[in-house]
Amino acid sequence: MEAALNTRHRPIRSFVLRQGRITAAQGRIIESTLPALRIPVEQPWQDPWKGQRAITLEIGFGNGEHLAALAAAHPEQGFIGAEVHTPGVGSLLLQMENAGIRNIRIVHDDVVAWMKTLPDALFQRIIIQFPDPWPKTRQQKRRLIQPEFAGMLCRLLKAGGELQLATDWTDYAKHMLKVLNQTQGLQNTHPENGFSDRPGNRIPTRFERRGEKLGHSVYDMVYRRGDGQLHTNP
């Protein structure tokens, strides 16, 4: 899969593939379980739940701690997790196996390219937690939250659907807030278009707890898709 992602001529990516260590248990479950749970990004969209469930998409689920907890708490809903790093995928699959979680499907590929192929108004909720901040000025073009991507997020949300974001980088938080506040069709749930309280469904992950110990502030943002005309692909 990593080889497939490393194309010779590719657009600017918001991620860099890192060679993480895969444990024996992760390798076992990736080989045995991932093929049945993987969303085939090379094929046209087919709803794994046949339109019978509200679907949440989490982009960049890391080790899967948050996604597994959310899916376990809402077995009546469908969840799609996107992550390019193989150890994280293995970690999520092990958590699913241990907890008997059956309502998650996985995109182990470039989620942005896949999202461009999806139909409008697909997700009830989209979650993006702690995306790579790319803090250096020359790197900031790689940041995931940019105007074009924000418009696509809006397009993919159902009317009334929710977009949740979190970051512990102040500069990126301000950038995200500015971009999203200016995105047609997205409504900031904060009365003054500012940062929100942590959503009730968002559990503090190990990554977040580590950041808090280092003195990092966490900024949450919550938006809803308005009822107006949906954005369409150009």
Secondary structure, DSSP 8 states (H G I E B T S, - for coil): -HHHH--SS----S---------HHHHHHHHHHHHHHB--TTS----TTTT-S-EEEEE--TTSHHHHHHHHH-TTSEEEEE---HHHHHHHHHHHHHHT--SEEEE-S-HHHHHTTS-SS-EEEEEEES-----SGGGGGG-S--HHHHHHHHHHEEEEEEEEEEES-HHHHHHHHHHHHTSTTEEESSTTS--B---TT----HHHHHHHHTT---EEEEEEE-SS------
